[in-house]
């Protein structure tokens, strides 16, 4: 009986390892691939992404144009490559700003508590009452479309999640023995917060960043699709989908290329997030 139980445990353990390995490898491969495409696009694209060629409008995919051309005769493959710059630029800056603000406010709120905690949590609950994409739409509608306003809007929508995660961690760790020992040694609050407690939240924050990046990519594409995000002539996958919707049947390749690129990159970050989470907490 015990041998059977041990055998079952080993099989479960092997399955978990295989699952974790698959998620991490697949997620890393997809994300690194798009990073490579982005870096290559800085120095090379098959054609100028914004150059219009009226004689080549709706050219189907082939040797000359790998993914075909759009209604202006622009090379879709080149625009997909340049679109990775937009995706990573908006995603990286938005998540970075949201994390810095959210972690800072969440740390202060969770460590000190009191009236400051109540104020921060009221603001946080108010922001979380709106769906992220709706909040971003409201902000962009007020300040106007554009890359900078899109980044600001998506940064604000990312803050509440990081506040919640950081505050929860600080509420838990501030009562631990190592924190009490640091206080007894006379360490200041800032050192205890950012050198003793915060490093313990790093794995959880890594998962949150990876997950948040996927959500930010989708939100940016949604705003650009509605004409409120990145503006022409800068390539954006969401904007390309908007332009392609009128030609779904006459030129299906126009919408398939940016749609598949967006889907694949979001899946990559989701796989990466799941793989990291599995490593941190084996019960998943």
C-alpha positions in Angstrom: 0.0 0.0 0.0 2.8 2.4 1.0 4.7 1.5 -2.2 1.6 2.4 -4.3 1.2 5.7 -2.5 4.8 6.5 -3.0 4.5 5.6 -6.7 1.5 7.9 -7.0 3.3 10.7 -5.3 6.3 10.4 -7.6 4.0 10.5 -10.7 2.2 13.6 -9.4 5.6 15.2 -8.7 6.9 14.3 -12.2 3.7 15.7 -13.8 4.0 19.0 -11.9 7.6 19.3 -12.9 6.7 18.7 -16.5 3.9 21.2 -16.3 6.1 23.9 -14.7 8.9 23.2 -17.3 6.5 23.4 -20.2 4.9 26.7 -19.0 8.2 28.3 -18.4 9.9 27.1 -21.6 7.0 28.0 -23.8 6.4 31.4 -22.2 10.1 32.3 -22.3 10.4 31.2 -25.9 7.5 33.3 -27.1 8.4 36.4 -25.1 12.1 36.1 -26.1 11.1 35.6 -29.7 9.1 38.9 -29.7 12.0 40.7 -27.9 14.3 39.5 -30.7 11.8 40.7 -33.4 11.6 44.1 -31.6 15.4 44.5 -31.5 15.8 43.5 -35.1 13.1 46.0 -36.1 15.3 48.8 -34.7 17.8 48.3 -37.4 16.0 46.3 -40.1 12.6 45.7 -41.6 12.0 44.3 -45.1 10.3 47.6 -46.1 9.6 51.0 -44.6 6.6 50.3 -42.3 4.9 53.5 -43.2 5.7 53.7 -46.9 2.6 53.6 -49.1 2.6 51.9 -52.5 -0.7 52.4 -54.3 0.2 49.9 -57.0 0.6 47.2 -54.3 -2.7 47.6 -52.4 -4.0 44.3 -51.0 -1.1 42.3 -52.4 -1.6 38.7 -51.0 1.0 37.0 -48.9 3.9 35.6 -50.9 7.6 35.8 -51.6 7.6 39.6 -52.1 5.4 40.4 -49.1 5.5 37.7 -46.5 2.2 38.7 -44.8 0.8 40.7 -47.7 0.0 44.4 -47.9 -2.8 46.6 -46.5 -5.2 49.1 -48.1 -2.4 51.6 -48.5 0.1 49.2 -50.0 2.2 49.0 -46.8 4.0 45.8 -45.9 2.1 44.1 -43.1 5.1 42.1 -41.9 7.2 45.3 -41.5 4.3 46.9 -39.6 4.0 43.8 -37.3 7.7 44.1 -36.5 7.4 47.8 -35.7 4.3 47.1 -33.7 6.4 45.1 -31.3 8.2 48.3 -30.4 4.9 49.9 -29.5 3.7 46.9 -27.5 6.8 46.6 -25.4 7.2 50.4 -25.0 3.7 51.0 -23.7 3.7 47.8 -21.7 7.1 48.2 -20.0 6.6 51.9 -19.1 3.0 51.4 -17.9 3.8 48.4 -15.7 7.0 50.0 -14.4 5.2 53.2 -13.4 2.2 51.3 -12.0 4.5 49.0 -10.0 6.6 51.8 -8.5 3.7 53.8 -7.4 1.6 50.8 -6.2 4.5 49.1 -4.3 5.4 52.4 -2.6 1.9 53.2 -1.5 1.1 49.6 -0.6 4.2 49.4 1.5 3.4 52.5 3.5 -0.2 51.5 3.9 0.6 48.0 5.1 3.4 48.9 7.4 2.1 52.0 9.1 -1.7 51.3 8.9 -3.9 53.8 10.7 -5.5 56.8 8.9 -3.0 56.6 6.0 -4.0 53.0 5.3 -7.7 53.9 5.4 -7.3 56.8 2.9 -5.2 54.7 0.5 -7.6 51.8 0.7 -10.6 54.1 0.0 -8.9 55.5 -3.1 -7.8 52.0 -4.1 -11.4 50.6 -3.7 -12.7 53.5 -5.8 -10.3 52.8 -8.6 -11.0 49.0 -8.5 -14.7 49.7 -8.7 -14.2 50.5 -12.4 -13.0 47.8 -14.9 -9.4 48.6 -16.0 -10.3 49.2 -19.6 -13.2 51.4 -18.7 -11.0 53.5 -16.4 -8.4 53.8 -19.1 -11.0 54.9 -21.6 -12.3 57.6 -19.2 -8.7 58.9 -18.7 -7.8 59.0 -22.4 -11.2 60.5 -23.3 -10.5 63.4 -20.9 -6.9 64.0 -21.8 -7.0 63.0 -25.5 -5.6 60.1 -27.5 -1.9 59.5 -28.0 1.0 57.3 -26.8 1.8 59.3 -23.7 -1.7 59.6 -22.5 -2.2 55.9 -23.2 0.8 55.1 -21.0 -0.4 57.4 -18.2 -3.9 55.8 -18.3 -2.6 52.2 -18.3 -0.2 53.1 -15.5 -3.0 54.4 -13.3 -5.1 51.2 -14.0 -2.1 49.1 -12.9 -1.6 50.8 -9.6 -4.5 49.3 -7.6 -3.4 45.7 -8.1 0.2 46.4 -6.9 -1.2 48.3 -3.9 -3.3 45.4 -2.9 -0.6 42.8 -3.3 2.1 44.9 -1.5 -0.2 45.9 1.4 -1.3 42.3 2.0 2.3 41.2 2.1 3.4 44.0 4.5 0.5 43.3 6.8 1.6 39.7 7.0 5.4 40.2 7.4 5.4 43.2 9.7 4.6 40.9 12.7 7.2 38.3 11.9 10.1 37.7 14.2 12.8 38.9 11.8 11.0 42.3 11.6 10.8 42.5 15.4 14.5 41.7 15.6 15.3 44.4 13.1 13.3 46.9 15.2 15.1 45.7 18.4 18.5 46.4 16.7 17.4 49.9 16.0 17.0 49.8 12.3 14.8 52.6 10.8 11.4 52.0 9.2 12.6 52.6 5.7 15.4 50.0 6.0 13.0 47.4 7.5 10.4 48.1 4.8 12.6 48.0 1.7 15.5 45.8 2.8 13.8 43.2 5.0 10.1 42.9 4.1 10.0 43.9 0.4 12.5 41.3 -0.9 10.1 38.6 0.5 7.4 39.9 -1.9 9.6 39.8 -5.0 8.4 36.4 -6.3 4.8 37.5 -6.0 5.5 40.8 -7.7 7.3 39.1 -10.6 4.1 37.0 -11.2 2.0 40.2 -11.0 4.2 42.0 -13.5 4.1 39.2 -16.0 0.3 38.9 -15.6 -0.1 42.7 -15.7 2.0 43.0 -18.9 -0.5 40.7 -20.7 -3.4 42.8 -19.5 -1.7 46.0 -20.5 -1.0 44.7 -24.0 -4.7 43.8 -24.5 -5.8 47.2 -23.1 -3.4 49.1 -25.4 -4.7 47.2 -28.4 -8.3 47.9 -27.3 -7.7 51.6 -26.9 -5.8 51.8 -30.3 -8.6 49.8 -31.9 -11.1 52.4 -30.7 -8.9 55.2 -32.0 -7.9 56.4 -28.6 -4.5 54.8 -28.2 -1.4 55.0 -30.4 -2.1 57.3 -33.3 -1.1 56.9 -37.0 1.4 56.6 -38.5 2.9 54.7 -35.6 2.1 51.0 -36.1 -0.1 49.4 -33.4 -1.6 45.9 -33.6 -4.9 47.2 -32.3 -5.0 50.0 -34.8 -4.2 47.6 -37.6 -7.1 45.4 -36.5 -9.4 48.5 -36.6 -8.2 49.3 -40.2 -8.6 45.7 -41.3 -12.2 45.2 -40.1 -13.6 46.6 -43.4 -11.7 44.1 -45.4 -12.3 40.8 -43.5 -13.5 38.9 -46.6 -11.6 40.7 -49.4 -8.2 40.7 -47.6 -8.4 38.3 -44.6 -4.6 38.3 -44.2 -4.8 42.0 -43.1 -6.5 41.1 -39.8 -5.0 37.7 -39.2 -1.4 38.8 -38.9 -1.8 41.5 -36.2 -4.5 39.4 -34.4 -2.3 36.4 -34.2 0.7 38.4 -33.1 -1.3 40.0 -30.3 -2.8 36.6 -29.2 0.6 34.9 -29.3 2.4 37.5 -27.2 -0.4 37.6 -24.6 -0.3 33.8 -24.4 3.4 34.0 -23.9 3.2 36.3 -20.9 0.3 34.2 -19.4 2.4 31.0 -19.8 5.4 32.8 -18.2 3.2 34.0 -15.3 1.8 30.5 -14.8 5.2 28.9 -14.9 6.7 31.3 -12.4 3.7 30.9 -10.1 4.1 27.1 -10.2 7.7 27.4 -9.2 6.8 29.7 -6.3 3.8 27.8 -5.0 3.9 24.1 -6.0 0.2 23.6 -4.9 -1.0 25.1 -8.2 
